[in-house]
Amino acid sequence: MIPDSCSFCQGKLVWKNTDVAIQKADSERVVVEVAAYVCDTCREVYYTPEVSRQLDRIAYSK
């Protein structure tokens, strides 16, 4: 469940695309763009469970 406000600064969360850099298990570095909730004050990023699972699959794929 996504909170209504940022856990760190209480800022407003905005749904938008953001880049994520992933260090894969084989040392390859990959940058992907995903949709996430981003705090409009401190820029903390909150991923949905589905996006988090996708990022895990990318990180641990060969």
Distance bins in CASP14 RR format, pairs under 12 A and 6 or more apart:
PFRMAT RR
TARGET T0000
AUTHOR 0000-0000-0000
RMODE 2
METHOD distances of the structure
MODEL  1
1 37 0 0 0 0 0 1 0 0 0 0 0
1 46 0 0 0 0 0 1 0 0 0 0 0
1 48 0 0 0 0 1 0 0 0 0 0 0
1 49 0 0 0 0 1 0 0 0 0 0 0
2 13 1 0 0 1 0 0 0 0 0 0 0
2 14 0 0 0 0 0 1 0 0 0 0 0
2 15 0 0 0 0 1 0 0 0 0 0 0
2 35 0 0 0 0 0 1 0 0 0 0 0
2 36 0 0 0 0 1 0 0 0 0 0 0
2 37 1 0 1 0 0 0 0 0 0 0 0
2 38 0 0 0 0 0 1 0 0 0 0 0
2 39 0 0 0 0 0 1 0 0 0 0 0
2 45 0 0 0 0 0 1 0 0 0 0 0
2 46 1 0 1 0 0 0 0 0 0 0 0
2 47 0 0 0 0 1 0 0 0 0 0 0
2 48 1 0 0 1 0 0 0 0 0 0 0
2 49 0 0 0 0 1 0 0 0 0 0 0
2 50 0 0 0 0 0 1 0 0 0 0 0
2 51 0 0 0 0 0 1 0 0 0 0 0
2 52 0 0 0 0 0 1 0 0 0 0 0
3 10 0 0 0 0 1 0 0 0 0 0 0
3 11 0 0 0 0 0 1 0 0 0 0 0
3 12 0 0 0 0 0 1 0 0 0 0 0
3 13 1 0 0 1 0 0 0 0 0 0 0
3 37 0 0 0 0 1 0 0 0 0 0 0
3 39 0 0 0 0 0 1 0 0 0 0 0
3 44 0 0 0 0 0 1 0 0 0 0 0
3 46 1 0 0 1 0 0 0 0 0 0 0
4 10 0 0 0 0 1 0 0 0 0 0 0
4 11 0 0 0 0 1 0 0 0 0 0 0
4 12 0 0 0 0 1 0 0 0 0 0 0
4 13 1 0 0 1 0 0 0 0 0 0 0
4 14 0 0 0 0 0 1 0 0 0 0 0
4 37 0 0 0 0 1 0 0 0 0 0 0
4 39 0 0 0 0 0 1 0 0 0 0 0
4 46 0 0 0 0 0 1 0 0 0 0 0
5 11 1 0 1 0 0 0 0 0 0 0 0
5 12 1 0 0 1 0 0 0 0 0 0 0
5 13 1 0 0 1 0 0 0 0 0 0 0
5 14 0 0 0 0 0 1 0 0 0 0 0
5 37 0 0 0 0 0 1 0 0 0 0 0
5 39 0 0 0 0 1 0 0 0 0 0 0
5 40 0 0 0 0 0 1 0 0 0 0 0
5 41 0 0 0 0 1 0 0 0 0 0 0
5 42 0 0 0 0 0 1 0 0 0 0 0
5 44 0 0 0 0 0 1 0 0 0 0 0
5 46 0 0 0 0 0 1 0 0 0 0 0
6 12 1 0 0 1 0 0 0 0 0 0 0
6 13 1 0 0 1 0 0 0 0 0 0 0
6 14 0 0 0 0 0 1 0 0 0 0 0
6 37 0 0 0 0 1 0 0 0 0 0 0
6 38 0 0 0 0 1 0 0 0 0 0 0
6 39 1 1 0 0 0 0 0 0 0 0 0
6 40 0 0 0 0 1 0 0 0 0 0 0
6 41 1 0 0 1 0 0 0 0 0 0 0
6 42 1 0 0 1 0 0 0 0 0 0 0
6 43 0 0 0 0 1 0 0 0 0 0 0
6 44 1 0 1 0 0 0 0 0 0 0 0
6 45 0 0 0 0 0 1 0 0 0 0 0
6 46 0 0 0 0 1 0 0 0 0 0 0
7 13 0 0 0 0 1 0 0 0 0 0 0
7 37 0 0 0 0 0 1 0 0 0 0 0
7 39 0 0 0 0 1 0 0 0 0 0 0
7 41 0 0 0 0 0 1 0 0 0 0 0
7 42 0 0 0 0 0 1 0 0 0 0 0
7 44 1 0 0 1 0 0 0 0 0 0 0
7 45 0 0 0 0 0 1 0 0 0 0 0
7 46 0 0 0 0 1 0 0 0 0 0 0
8 39 1 0 0 1 0 0 0 0 0 0 0
8 41 0 0 0 0 1 0 0 0 0 0 0
8 42 1 0 1 0 0 0 0 0 0 0 0
8 43 0 0 0 0 0 1 0 0 0 0 0
8 44 1 0 1 0 0 0 0 0 0 0 0
8 45 0 0 0 0 0 1 0 0 0 0 0
8 46 0 0 0 0 0 1 0 0 0 0 0
9 39 1 0 0 1 0 0 0 0 0 0 0
9 40 0 0 0 0 1 0 0 0 0 0 0
9 41 1 0 1 0 0 0 0 0 0 0 0
9 42 1 0 1 0 0 0 0 0 0 0 0
9 43 0 0 0 0 1 0 0 0 0 0 0
9 44 1 0 0 1 0 0 0 0 0 0 0
10 39 0 0 0 0 1 0 0 0 0 0 0
10 40 0 0 0 0 0 1 0 0 0 0 0
10 41 0 0 0 0 1 0 0 0 0 0 0
10 42 0 0 0 0 1 0 0 0 0 0 0
10 44 0 0 0 0 0 1 0 0 0 0 0
11 37 0 0 0 0 0 1 0 0 0 0 0
11 38 0 0 0 0 0 1 0 0 0 0 0
11 39 1 0 1 0 0 0 0 0 0 0 0
11 40 1 0 0 1 0 0 0 0 0 0 0
11 41 1 0 1 0 0 0 0 0 0 0 0
11 42 1 0 0 1 0 0 0 0 0 0 0
11 43 0 0 0 0 0 1 0 0 0 0 0
11 44 0 0 0 0 1 0 0 0 0 0 0
11 46 0 0 0 0 0 1 0 0 0 0 0
12 37 0 0 0 0 1 0 0 0 0 0 0
12 38 0 0 0 0 1 0 0 0 0 0 0
12 39 1 0 0 1 0 0 0 0 0 0 0
12 40 1 0 1 0 0 0 0 0 0 0 0
12 41 1 0 0 1 0 0 0 0 0 0 0
12 42 0 0 0 0 0 1 0 0 0 0 0
12 43 0 0 0 0 0 1 0 0 0 0 0
12 44 0 0 0 0 0 1 0 0 0 0 0
12 46 0 0 0 0 0 1 0 0 0 0 0
13 36 0 0 0 0 1 0 0 0 0 0 0
13 37 1 0 1 0 0 0 0 0 0 0 0
13 38 1 0 0 1 0 0 0 0 0 0 0
13 39 1 0 1 0 0 0 0 0 0 0 0
13 40 1 0 0 1 0 0 0 0 0 0 0
13 41 0 0 0 0 1 0 0 0 0 0 0
13 42 0 0 0 0 0 1 0 0 0 0 0
13 43 0 0 0 0 0 1 0 0 0 0 0
13 44 0 0 0 0 1 0 0 0 0 0 0
13 45 0 0 0 0 1 0 0 0 0 0 0
13 46 1 0 0 1 0 0 0 0 0 0 0
13 47 0 0 0 0 0 1 0 0 0 0 0
13 48 0 0 0 0 0 1 0 0 0 0 0
14 35 0 0 0 0 0 1 0 0 0 0 0
14 36 0 0 0 0 1 0 0 0 0 0 0
14 37 1 0 0 1 0 0 0 0 0 0 0
14 38 1 0 1 0 0 0 0 0 0 0 0
14 39 1 0 0 1 0 0 0 0 0 0 0
14 40 1 0 1 0 0 0 0 0 0 0 0
14 41 0 0 0 0 0 1 0 0 0 0 0
14 43 0 0 0 0 0 1 0 0 0 0 0
14 44 0 0 0 0 0 1 0 0 0 0 0
14 45 0 0 0 0 0 1 0 0 0 0 0
14 46 0 0 0 0 0 1 0 0 0 0 0
15 34 0 0 0 0 0 1 0 0 0 0 0
15 35 1 0 0 1 0 0 0 0 0 0 0
15 36 1 0 0 1 0 0 0 0 0 0 0
15 37 1 0 1 0 0 0 0 0 0 0 0
15 38 1 0 0 1 0 0 0 0 0 0 0
15 39 0 0 0 0 0 1 0 0 0 0 0
15 40 0 0 0 0 0 1 0 0 0 0 0
15 45 0 0 0 0 0 1 0 0 0 0 0
15 46 0 0 0 0 1 0 0 0 0 0 0
15 47 0 0 0 0 0 1 0 0 0 0 0
15 48 0 0 0 0 1 0 0 0 0 0 0
15 51 0 0 0 0 0 1 0 0 0 0 0
16 33 0 0 0 0 0 1 0 0 0 0 0
16 34 0 0 0 0 0 1 0 0 0 0 0
16 35 1 0 0 1 0 0 0 0 0 0 0
16 36 1 0 0 1 0 0 0 0 0 0 0
16 37 0 0 0 0 1 0 0 0 0 0 0
16 38 1 0 1 0 0 0 0 0 0 0 0
16 39 0 0 0 0 0 1 0 0 0 0 0
16 40 0 0 0 0 1 0 0 0 0 0 0
16 43 0 0 0 0 0 1 0 0 0 0 0
16 45 0 0 0 0 1 0 0 0 0 0 0
16 46 0 0 0 0 0 1 0 0 0 0 0
17 32 0 0 0 0 0 1 0 0 0 0 0
17 33 1 0 1 0 0 0 0 0 0 0 0
17 34 1 0 0 1 0 0 0 0 0 0 0
17 35 1 0 1 0 0 0 0 0 0 0 0
17 36 1 0 0 1 0 0 0 0 0 0 0
17 37 0 0 0 0 0 1 0 0 0 0 0
17 38 0 0 0 0 1 0 0 0 0 0 0
17 45 0 0 0 0 0 1 0 0 0 0 0
17 51 0 0 0 0 0 1 0 0 0 0 0
18 31 0 0 0 0 0 1 0 0 0 0 0
18 32 0 0 0 0 1 0 0 0 0 0 0
18 33 1 0 0 1 0 0 0 0 0 0 0
18 34 1 0 0 1 0 0 0 0 0 0 0
18 35 1 0 0 1 0 0 0 0 0 0 0
18 36 1 0 1 0 0 0 0 0 0 0 0
18 37 0 0 0 0 1 0 0 0 0 0 0
18 38 1 0 1 0 0 0 0 0 0 0 0
18 39 0 0 0 0 0 1 0 0 0 0 0
18 43 0 0 0 0 1 0 0 0 0 0 0
18 44 0 0 0 0 0 1 0 0 0 0 0
18 45 1 0 1 0 0 0 0 0 0 0 0
18 46 0 0 0 0 0 1 0 0 0 0 0
18 47 0 0 0 0 1 0 0 0 0 0 0
18 51 0 0 0 0 0 1 0 0 0 0 0
18 55 0 0 0 0 0 1 0 0 0 0 0
19 30 0 0 0 0 0 1 0 0 0 0 0
19 31 1 0 1 0 0 0 0 0 0 0 0
19 32 1 0 0 1 0 0 0 0 0 0 0
19 33 1 0 1 0 0 0 0 0 0 0 0
19 34 0 0 0 0 1 0 0 0 0 0 0
19 35 0 0 0 0 0 1 0 0 0 0 0
19 36 0 0 0 0 0 1 0 0 0 0 0
19 38 0 0 0 0 0 1 0 0 0 0 0
19 45 0 0 0 0 1 0 0 0 0 0 0
19 55 0 0 0 0 0 1 0 0 0 0 0
20 29 0 0 0 0 0 1 0 0 0 0 0
20 30 0 0 0 0 1 0 0 0 0 0 0
20 31 1 0 0 1 0 0 0 0 0 0 0
20 32 1 0 1 0 0 0 0 0 0 0 0
20 33 1 0 0 1 0 0 0 0 0 0 0
20 34 1 0 1 0 0 0 0 0 0 0 0
20 35 0 0 0 0 0 1 0 0 0 0 0
20 36 0 0 0 0 1 0 0 0 0 0 0
20 38 0 0 0 0 0 1 0 0 0 0 0
20 45 1 0 0 1 0 0 0 0 0 0 0
20 47 0 0 0 0 1 0 0 0 0 0 0
20 51 0 0 0 0 1 0 0 0 0 0 0
20 52 0 0 0 0 0 1 0 0 0 0 0
20 54 0 0 0 0 1 0 0 0 0 0 0
20 55 1 0 0 1 0 0 0 0 0 0 0
20 56 0 0 0 0 0 1 0 0 0 0 0
20 58 0 0 0 0 1 0 0 0 0 0 0
20 59 0 0 0 0 1 0 0 0 0 0 0
21 28 0 0 0 0 0 1 0 0 0 0 0
21 29 1 0 0 1 0 0 0 0 0 0 0
21 30 1 0 0 1 0 0 0 0 0 0 0
21 31 1 0 1 0 0 0 0 0 0 0 0
21 32 0 0 0 0 1 0 0 0 0 0 0
21 33 0 0 0 0 0 1 0 0 0 0 0
21 34 0 0 0 0 0 1 0 0 0 0 0
21 45 0 0 0 0 0 1 0 0 0 0 0
21 55 0 0 0 0 0 1 0 0 0 0 0
21 58 0 0 0 0 0 1 0 0 0 0 0
21 59 0 0 0 0 0 1 0 0 0 0 0
22 28 0 0 0 0 1 0 0 0 0 0 0
22 29 1 0 0 1 0 0 0 0 0 0 0
22 30 1 0 1 0 0 0 0 0 0 0 0
22 31 1 0 0 1 0 0 0 0 0 0 0
22 32 1 0 0 1 0 0 0 0 0 0 0
22 33 0 0 0 0 0 1 0 0 0 0 0
22 34 0 0 0 0 0 1 0 0 0 0 0
22 52 0 0 0 0 0 1 0 0 0 0 0
22 54 0 0 0 0 0 1 0 0 0 0 0
22 55 1 0 0 1 0 0 0 0 0 0 0
22 56 0 0 0 0 1 0 0 0 0 0 0
22 57 0 0 0 0 0 1 0 0 0 0 0
22 58 1 0 1 0 0 0 0 0 0 0 0
22 59 1 0 1 0 0 0 0 0 0 0 0
22 60 0 0 0 0 1 0 0 0 0 0 0
22 61 0 0 0 0 0 1 0 0 0 0 0
23 29 1 0 1 0 0 0 0 0 0 0 0
23 30 0 0 0 0 1 0 0 0 0 0 0
23 31 0 0 0 0 0 1 0 0 0 0 0
23 55 0 0 0 0 0 1 0 0 0 0 0
23 58 0 0 0 0 0 1 0 0 0 0 0
23 59 1 0 0 1 0 0 0 0 0 0 0
23 60 0 0 0 0 0 1 0 0 0 0 0
24 30 1 0 0 1 0 0 0 0 0 0 0
24 31 0 0 0 0 0 1 0 0 0 0 0
24 32 0 0 0 0 0 1 0 0 0 0 0
24 55 0 0 0 0 0 1 0 0 0 0 0
24 56 0 0 0 0 0 1 0 0 0 0 0
24 57 0 0 0 0 0 1 0 0 0 0 0
24 58 1 0 0 1 0 0 0 0 0 0 0
24 59 1 0 1 0 0 0 0 0 0 0 0
24 60 1 0 0 1 0 0 0 0 0 0 0
24 61 1 0 0 1 0 0 0 0 0 0 0
24 62 0 0 0 0 1 0 0 0 0 0 0
25 56 0 0 0 0 0 1 0 0 0 0 0
25 57 0 0 0 0 0 1 0 0 0 0 0
25 58 0 0 0 0 0 1 0 0 0 0 0
25 59 1 0 0 1 0 0 0 0 0 0 0
25 60 1 0 1 0 0 0 0 0 0 0 0
25 61 0 0 0 0 1 0 0 0 0 0 0
25 62 1 0 0 1 0 0 0 0 0 0 0
26 58 0 0 0 0 0 1 0 0 0 0 0
26 59 0 0 0 0 0 1 0 0 0 0 0
26 60 0 0 0 0 1 0 0 0 0 0 0
26 61 0 0 0 0 1 0 0 0 0 0 0
26 62 1 0 0 1 0 0 0 0 0 0 0
27 59 0 0 0 0 0 1 0 0 0 0 0
27 62 0 0 0 0 0 1 0 0 0 0 0
28 58 0 0 0 0 0 1 0 0 0 0 0
28 59 0 0 0 0 1 0 0 0 0 0 0
28 60 0 0 0 0 0 1 0 0 0 0 0
28 61 0 0 0 0 1 0 0 0 0 0 0
28 62 0 0 0 0 1 0 0 0 0 0 0
29 58 0 0 0 0 0 1 0 0 0 0 0
29 59 0 0 0 0 0 1 0 0 0 0 0
30 55 0 0 0 0 1 0 0 0 0 0 0
30 57 0 0 0 0 0 1 0 0 0 0 0
30 58 1 0 0 1 0 0 0 0 0 0 0
30 59 0 0 0 0 1 0 0 0 0 0 0
30 60 0 0 0 0 0 1 0 0 0 0 0
30 61 0 0 0 0 1 0 0 0 0 0 0
31 55 0 0 0 0 0 1 0 0 0 0 0
31 58 0 0 0 0 0 1 0 0 0 0 0
32 47 0 0 0 0 0 1 0 0 0 0 0
32 51 0 0 0 0 1 0 0 0 0 0 0
32 54 0 0 0 0 1 0 0 0 0 0 0
32 55 1 0 0 1 0 0 0 0 0 0 0
32 57 0 0 0 0 0 1 0 0 0 0 0
32 58 1 0 0 1 0 0 0 0 0 0 0
32 59 0 0 0 0 0 1 0 0 0 0 0
32 61 0 0 0 0 0 1 0 0 0 0 0
33 51 0 0 0 0 0 1 0 0 0 0 0
33 54 0 0 0 0 0 1 0 0 0 0 0
33 55 0 0 0 0 0 1 0 0 0 0 0
34 45 0 0 0 0 1 0 0 0 0 0 0
34 46 0 0 0 0 0 1 0 0 0 0 0
34 47 1 0 0 1 0 0 0 0 0 0 0
34 48 0 0 0 0 1 0 0 0 0 0 0
34 50 0 0 0 0 1 0 0 0 0 0 0
34 51 1 0 1 0 0 0 0 0 0 0 0
34 52 0 0 0 0 1 0 0 0 0 0 0
34 53 0 0 0 0 0 1 0 0 0 0 0
34 54 1 0 0 1 0 0 0 0 0 0 0
34 55 1 0 0 1 0 0 0 0 0 0 0
34 58 0 0 0 0 1 0 0 0 0 0 0
35 45 0 0 0 0 0 1 0 0 0 0 0
35 46 0 0 0 0 0 1 0 0 0 0 0
35 47 0 0 0 0 1 0 0 0 0 0 0
35 48 1 0 0 1 0 0 0 0 0 0 0
35 50 0 0 0 0 1 0 0 0 0 0 0
35 51 1 0 0 1 0 0 0 0 0 0 0
35 52 0 0 0 0 0 1 0 0 0 0 0
35 54 0 0 0 0 0 1 0 0 0 0 0
35 55 0 0 0 0 0 1 0 0 0 0 0
36 43 0 0 0 0 0 1 0 0 0 0 0
36 44 0 0 0 0 0 1 0 0 0 0 0
36 45 1 0 1 0 0 0 0 0 0 0 0
36 46 1 0 0 1 0 0 0 0 0 0 0
36 47 1 0 1 0 0 0 0 0 0 0 0
36 48 1 0 0 1 0 0 0 0 0 0 0
36 49 0 0 0 0 0 1 0 0 0 0 0
36 50 0 0 0 0 0 1 0 0 0 0 0
36 51 1 0 0 1 0 0 0 0 0 0 0
36 52 0 0 0 0 1 0 0 0 0 0 0
36 54 0 0 0 0 0 1 0 0 0 0 0
36 55 0 0 0 0 1 0 0 0 0 0 0
37 43 0 0 0 0 0 1 0 0 0 0 0
37 44 0 0 0 0 1 0 0 0 0 0 0
37 45 1 0 0 1 0 0 0 0 0 0 0
37 46 1 0 1 0 0 0 0 0 0 0 0
37 47 1 0 0 1 0 0 0 0 0 0 0
37 48 1 0 0 1 0 0 0 0 0 0 0
37 51 0 0 0 0 1 0 0 0 0 0 0
37 52 0 0 0 0 0 1 0 0 0 0 0
38 44 1 0 0 1 0 0 0 0 0 0 0
38 45 1 0 1 0 0 0 0 0 0 0 0
38 46 1 0 0 1 0 0 0 0 0 0 0
38 47 0 0 0 0 0 1 0 0 0 0 0
39 45 1 0 0 1 0 0 0 0 0 0 0
39 46 1 0 0 1 0 0 0 0 0 0 0
45 51 0 0 0 0 1 0 0 0 0 0 0
45 52 0 0 0 0 0 1 0 0 0 0 0
45 55 0 0 0 0 0 1 0 0 0 0 0
46 52 0 0 0 0 1 0 0 0 0 0 0
47 53 0 0 0 0 1 0 0 0 0 0 0
47 54 0 0 0 0 1 0 0 0 0 0 0
47 55 1 0 0 1 0 0 0 0 0 0 0
47 56 0 0 0 0 0 1 0 0 0 0 0
48 54 0 0 0 0 1 0 0 0 0 0 0
48 55 0 0 0 0 0 1 0 0 0 0 0
49 55 0 0 0 0 0 1 0 0 0 0 0
49 56 0 0 0 0 0 1 0 0 0 0 0
50 56 0 0 0 0 0 1 0 0 0 0 0
50 57 0 0 0 0 0 1 0 0 0 0 0
51 57 0 0 0 0 0 1 0 0 0 0 0
51 58 0 0 0 0 0 1 0 0 0 0 0
52 58 0 0 0 0 0 1 0 0 0 0 0
52 59 0 0 0 0 0 1 0 0 0 0 0
53 59 0 0 0 0 0 1 0 0 0 0 0
53 60 0 0 0 0 0 1 0 0 0 0 0
54 60 0 0 0 0 0 1 0 0 0 0 0
54 61 0 0 0 0 0 1 0 0 0 0 0
55 61 0 0 0 0 0 1 0 0 0 0 0
END
